[in-house]
């Protein structure tokens, strides 16, 4: 079996102002981004929560600008950005 070089995995980062994953187009943070963030912040869950609060704030501002009449649902954004963080 002949195999070629394997391309490095692309990071699952947000596409702003839509807040969709640049790789898989799922709402960011997608499942792969979440796994990466948990691994990156494995020794500092408080820092992970602070970071996600910051991006939640940025996402809320971006999404409200995109949809001024029917902005994002706060509960859905909380679930998307913070509720999944391991305790």
Secondary structure as the mmCIF struct_conf table of DSSP 4:
data_model
#
loop_
_struct_conf.conf_type_id
_struct_conf.id
_struct_conf.beg_label_comp_id
_struct_conf.beg_label_asym_id
_struct_conf.beg_label_seq_id
_struct_conf.end_label_comp_id
_struct_conf.end_label_asym_id
_struct_conf.end_label_seq_id
HELX_LH_PP_P HELX_LH_PP_P1 UNK A 5 UNK A 11
STRN STRN1 UNK A 14 UNK A 15
TURN_TY1_P TURN_TY1_P1 UNK A 16 UNK A 19
STRN STRN2 UNK A 20 UNK A 21
TURN_TY1_P TURN_TY1_P2 UNK A 22 UNK A 24
BEND BEND1 UNK A 26 UNK A 26
STRN STRN3 UNK A 27 UNK A 27
BEND BEND2 UNK A 28 UNK A 29
HELX_RH_AL_P HELX_RH_AL_P1 UNK A 31 UNK A 40
TURN_TY1_P TURN_TY1_P3 UNK A 41 UNK A 43
HELX_RH_AL_P HELX_RH_AL_P2 UNK A 45 UNK A 66
TURN_TY1_P TURN_TY1_P4 UNK A 67 UNK A 67
BEND BEND3 UNK A 68 UNK A 70
HELX_RH_AL_P HELX_RH_AL_P3 UNK A 74 UNK A 78
HELX_RH_PI_P HELX_RH_PI_P1 UNK A 79 UNK A 83
TURN_TY1_P TURN_TY1_P5 UNK A 84 UNK A 84
BEND BEND4 UNK A 85 UNK A 85
#
